[in-house]
Amino acid sequence: MAKKREKPASDVLRPVRKAVIYTRQSRDRNAVFSSCDMQRSICKDFADGFGWEVCETFEDVGGSSESLDRPSLRRLLQSVEAGGVNRIIVYSVDRLTRKLLHLQVLLQTFEQHDVSLHVVTDPHFGSSASARLMSNIIAAASEFQQDLTRERLAEARAALKQKGRRVAGRVPYGYVTDRNSKQLIIDPTEAKRVRKIFELAVSGKRPQEIADYANGRKWQTRRDGAMWTARQVLKMLSNPTYAGMIHHGPGRLPGQHEAIVDHAMFEQVRAVSASRRSRKAAYAPASILFPLRRLIKCGRCHRAMTPCMNQRKYFRDYFYRCRSRAG
């Protein structure tokens, strides 16, 4: 029979505490034994070793460490503020967060409500000044490693684009991806329809007329049961991927994939579309209408808010919203 660990001296004078476990994993891989299952099992053994009774487990699957806005973490903090939790057990500090600022916010909240945090991989977490210093150093190193990884990924994506290789994103209609290289390969059936759409655009057909043509011939879109729309046609006609190009920042670069339409036809379609935009805008430039553009950020995901306009009968509403959370 396993020998129980000796309880800390500070617990002898305290009443029985309500212990909870918090687990998190970044992706839902639908595994038989997930990372959260592993964390929960180890944390439960840790609690049993001290004779602590775990009354609840909070689990976030697919929750990013970039934000504290996670469903189970929100419920945990609500329980902490309501006085329903006295002890929190986690497998490692990075399961709570990888950002030093967020860690300080959580620790301050726990301290205000007399909640102790126990880390399985760091049993002496917060027990002394030196332990707190080391914990902050570890949290800072974790945040630095995450930022470094992000920078390396950005550099790798830029290098691939310079070579004309696809990096990521939605596969355009008319293409499929190679299973190994993930590069674009022409789908013969869809590519034939794409060429027809460009030919109709060159002949002067408007996007809605082209969409009606496609729907009349029951051409399937990538979304099951969805009909072709003028917006979808416009997006296709302005996509340089069909001319063998790839997006790179504000410009374009030659891609390694095969083009569906030639460059001359693509530019001709752009000229036809531009000729229809004869009416000038009757409102001020975006720099005047949206002075906080690229400055105001979302309080949840910390990304730049996008300027938006809502046209009513006699009025226009100008506002900012987070595109990553838009429905």
C-alpha distance (Angstrom), angle and dihedral (degrees) to the residues before:
residue distance angle dihedral
M1 . . .
A2 3.79 . .
K3 3.78 114.7 .
K4 3.78 114.0 -122.3
R5 3.74 118.3 -121.5
E6 3.75 117.9 -107.1
K7 3.80 111.8 -99.6
P8 3.80 117.2 -116.7
A9 3.79 112.6 -98.3
S10 3.82 90.9 -120.6
D11 3.84 90.1 61.8
V12 3.80 94.4 57.7
L13 3.79 92.9 74.2
R14 3.79 94.9 40.7
P15 3.83 126.5 88.2
V16 3.81 121.0 -113.5
R17 3.80 107.8 -67.7
K18 3.79 129.8 -144.3
A19 3.81 107.2 -118.9
V20 3.80 124.7 -162.0
I21 3.82 133.1 -178.0
Y22 3.79 124.9 -135.6
T23 3.82 121.3 -161.8
R24 3.81 132.5 176.0
Q25 3.79 137.8 -178.1
S26 3.80 126.0 -176.5
R27 3.81 98.3 -137.9
D28 3.77 136.1 32.0
R29 3.80 103.6 -130.4
N30 3.85 95.6 169.9
A31 3.81 89.1 -126.3
V32 3.80 122.9 167.0
F33 3.83 89.9 -124.8
S34 3.79 109.2 25.7
S35 3.78 131.2 -166.2
C36 3.81 89.6 -103.1
D37 3.83 89.7 54.1
M38 3.79 89.9 52.4
Q39 3.81 93.0 47.6
R40 3.81 92.1 47.2
S41 3.80 92.7 50.1
I42 3.82 93.8 49.5
C43 3.82 92.8 44.8
K44 3.82 90.1 49.5
D45 3.82 91.0 52.6
F46 3.81 89.0 48.0
A47 3.82 90.7 53.0
D48 3.81 92.7 45.9
G49 3.78 89.4 53.0
F50 3.82 89.5 62.8
G51 3.80 94.5 37.0
W52 3.81 93.3 -112.1
E53 3.80 117.2 153.0
V54 3.79 113.3 -135.3
C55 3.80 109.4 -143.3
E56 3.83 99.7 -179.9
T57 3.81 143.9 5.6
F58 3.80 124.1 -143.6
E59 3.80 114.6 -156.4
D60 3.81 130.2 -173.8
V61 3.81 114.9 -169.7
G62 3.78 115.3 -170.4
G63 3.81 92.4 8.4
S64 3.79 116.8 147.6
S65 3.79 121.1 -133.2
E66 3.83 87.7 -140.5
S67 3.80 91.8 81.1
L68 3.80 139.4 33.9
D69 3.80 89.5 -143.9
R70 3.81 97.7 105.3
P71 3.82 123.4 134.4
S72 3.80 98.8 -125.7
L73 3.81 94.0 38.7
R74 3.80 89.0 53.2
R75 3.81 90.1 51.8
L76 3.80 90.3 47.7
L77 3.81 92.2 52.3
Q78 3.81 90.6 47.2
S79 3.80 89.4 52.7
V80 3.82 90.0 48.0
E81 3.80 92.1 51.9
A82 3.81 90.7 46.9
G83 3.81 91.0 54.2
G84 3.79 95.1 -114.1
V85 3.82 95.4 122.2
N86 3.80 129.3 58.1
R87 3.79 102.2 164.0
I88 3.84 131.2 33.6
I89 3.80 122.1 -165.5
V90 3.82 122.3 -163.6
Y91 3.78 131.5 172.3
S92 3.81 94.0 -129.9
V93 3.79 137.3 -10.1
D94 3.81 93.3 -108.5
R95 3.81 89.3 63.7
L96 3.81 86.5 69.1
T97 3.81 95.8 41.1
R98 3.79 143.5 -37.9
K99 3.80 94.5 -145.4
L100 3.79 118.5 92.1
L101 3.81 93.0 -147.8
H102 3.80 92.1 52.6
L103 3.80 90.7 48.1
Q104 3.80 90.8 54.2
V105 3.82 90.3 50.3
L106 3.81 91.8 51.1
L107 3.80 93.9 45.9
Q108 3.79 90.9 49.8
T109 3.82 90.5 50.6
F110 3.81 91.4 49.5
E111 3.80 91.8 48.2
Q112 3.80 92.6 50.0
H113 3.81 91.0 55.5
D114 3.84 96.6 40.1
V115 3.81 93.6 -111.7
S116 3.80 119.1 151.7
L117 3.81 120.7 -144.6
H118 3.81 118.7 -146.2
V119 3.81 121.6 -167.4
V120 3.81 116.5 -162.0
T121 3.80 94.4 -152.9
D122 3.82 91.1 46.2
P123 3.85 108.8 37.6
H124 3.84 92.4 176.2
F125 3.81 93.6 53.1
G126 3.83 109.6 147.9
S127 3.81 94.8 -8.3
S128 3.80 94.0 118.9
A129 3.81 142.0 9.4
S130 3.79 91.9 -98.7
A131 3.82 91.4 48.1
R132 3.80 90.8 51.7
L133 3.81 89.9 48.9
M134 3.79 91.8 51.6
S135 3.81 90.6 46.8
N136 3.80 90.9 53.4
I137 3.80 90.4 47.9
I138 3.80 90.7 51.0
A139 3.82 91.3 48.3
A140 3.81 91.1 48.8
A141 3.82 90.6 48.5
S142 3.82 90.1 50.1
E143 3.81 91.2 51.7
F144 3.81 90.5 46.7
Q145 3.81 91.1 51.1
Q146 3.80 90.8 50.2
D147 3.82 92.3 50.1
L148 3.80 90.5 46.2
T149 3.81 91.1 51.5
R150 3.81 90.3 50.1
E151 3.81 91.3 51.6
R152 3.81 92.2 48.9
L153 3.79 91.5 50.1
A154 3.81 90.1 50.7
E155 3.80 90.5 50.5
A156 3.80 91.1 48.1
R157 3.81 91.7 50.4
A158 3.81 90.9 49.1
A159 3.82 90.9 50.2
L160 3.81 91.7 50.5
K161 3.81 91.4 49.5
Q162 3.80 91.2 50.6
K163 3.80 86.6 58.9
G164 3.80 91.0 48.9
R165 3.80 94.9 -109.5
R166 3.78 124.4 143.1
V167 3.80 114.4 -112.6
A168 3.80 108.1 -173.5
G169 3.78 143.3 -53.7
R170 3.77 138.3 98.9
V171 3.80 115.8 -30.4
P172 3.84 109.2 -116.7
Y173 3.77 120.4 -121.2
G174 3.79 107.9 -91.4
Y175 3.80 95.1 38.9
V176 3.79 139.6 77.9
T177 3.79 127.5 -168.9
D178 3.77 129.7 -110.5
R179 3.80 110.1 -112.0
N180 3.80 93.8 -132.6
S181 3.81 106.9 31.2
K182 3.85 96.8 28.9
Q183 3.82 87.9 -138.9
L184 3.79 123.4 141.2
I185 3.80 121.0 -89.0
I186 3.81 124.1 -175.8
D187 3.81 117.7 -106.5
P188 3.84 103.1 -145.4
T189 3.82 97.2 -147.4
E190 3.78 96.8 45.8
A191 3.82 92.9 40.0
K192 3.81 90.3 57.8
R193 3.80 89.3 55.2
V194 3.81 91.9 47.6
R195 3.80 91.2 54.0
K196 3.81 90.0 50.0
I197 3.82 90.6 51.5
F198 3.81 90.6 52.7
E199 3.81 91.4 46.9
L200 3.81 90.3 52.5
A201 3.81 90.1 49.1
V202 3.82 91.4 51.1
S203 3.81 90.0 50.6
G204 3.81 89.1 58.5
K205 3.80 101.8 -98.9
R206 3.78 114.2 151.4
P207 3.85 121.1 -124.6
Q208 3.81 93.2 -106.0
E209 3.80 91.3 51.1
I210 3.81 90.0 50.1
A211 3.82 90.8 49.1
D212 3.83 90.2 51.1
Y213 3.82 89.1 49.4
A214 3.81 91.3 52.7
N215 3.81 93.1 45.8
G216 3.80 91.2 47.5
R217 3.81 89.3 58.4
K218 3.81 91.4 44.4
W219 3.80 94.4 -121.3
Q220 3.77 107.2 179.3
T221 3.79 119.8 -126.6
R222 3.81 124.9 -148.7
R223 3.81 88.9 -99.2
D224 3.79 112.5 74.6
G225 3.80 111.5 -111.6
A226 3.82 93.9 -2.1
M227 3.79 120.3 137.3
W228 3.78 125.4 -133.8
T229 3.81 113.4 -99.0
A230 3.81 134.3 -164.6
R231 3.81 89.8 -114.5
Q232 3.81 91.1 54.3
V233 3.81 91.0 49.8
L234 3.82 91.9 48.8
K235 3.79 90.7 50.7
M236 3.81 90.8 51.5
L237 3.82 93.7 48.2
S238 3.82 91.4 52.5
N239 3.80 96.1 46.4
P240 3.85 109.7 107.5
T241 3.81 89.9 -160.3
Y242 3.81 88.6 84.2
A243 3.81 89.4 59.2
G244 3.81 92.4 52.5
M245 3.82 95.8 -96.5
I246 3.83 133.4 120.9
H247 3.79 130.7 -147.7
H248 3.79 116.0 -105.0
G249 3.78 114.0 174.9
P250 3.81 109.0 -61.5
G251 3.80 92.5 -19.4
R252 3.81 141.4 50.0
L253 3.78 136.9 -110.3
P254 3.83 132.0 -162.4
G255 3.79 110.0 -92.4
Q256 3.78 130.9 -145.2
H257 3.81 93.1 -128.0
E258 3.79 123.5 94.3
A259 3.80 116.8 -97.6
I260 3.81 120.4 -121.9
V261 3.82 94.4 -157.2
D262 3.78 127.8 25.6
H263 3.77 122.0 -105.8
A264 3.82 93.4 -110.5
M265 3.82 92.7 57.3
F266 3.79 91.6 46.8
E267 3.81 92.1 52.7
Q268 3.81 90.6 45.1
V269 3.81 90.2 55.4
R270 3.80 89.9 49.5
A271 3.81 89.9 51.9
V272 3.81 91.7 50.8
S273 3.81 90.9 50.1
A274 3.81 92.2 47.1
S275 3.83 91.6 51.0
R276 3.80 89.5 61.8
R277 3.80 92.0 57.3
S278 3.80 94.5 77.9
R279 3.82 96.9 131.8
K280 3.78 113.8 86.6
A281 3.78 120.8 -136.2
A282 3.80 113.7 -91.9
Y283 3.78 94.7 -149.5
A284 3.77 137.6 69.7
P285 3.84 124.3 -83.3
A286 3.81 118.5 -84.2
S287 3.80 91.4 -109.1
I288 3.82 88.8 65.5
L289 3.80 99.2 36.9
F290 3.81 93.3 46.5
P291 3.83 108.6 33.7
L292 3.84 91.6 165.7
R293 3.80 93.6 55.8
R294 3.83 111.4 142.4
L295 3.82 88.9 3.2
I296 3.80 105.0 75.3
K297 3.82 113.6 72.5
C298 3.80 135.8 -165.3
G299 3.79 112.6 -97.1
R300 3.81 91.2 -140.6
C301 3.81 108.0 41.4
H302 3.85 96.6 17.7
R303 3.81 92.5 -133.9
A304 3.80 122.7 137.9
M305 3.81 112.7 -86.8
T306 3.81 117.0 -119.6
P307 3.82 120.9 -124.7
C308 3.81 112.0 -119.4
M309 3.80 137.0 -177.5
N310 3.80 129.4 -156.2
Q311 3.82 115.5 -159.0
R312 3.78 115.8 -148.1
K313 3.81 128.3 174.8
Y314 3.80 97.8 -81.6
F315 3.79 102.1 -1.6
R316 3.80 142.2 58.2
D317 3.81 121.4 -146.9
Y318 3.80 116.2 -150.3
F319 3.81 118.3 -161.6
Y320 3.81 145.2 141.5
R321 3.79 127.7 -115.2
C322 3.77 139.1 173.4
R323 3.81 109.8 -106.4
S324 3.82 92.5 -162.0
R325 3.81 89.2 64.4
A326 3.80 98.6 36.6
G327 3.77 114.6 124.2
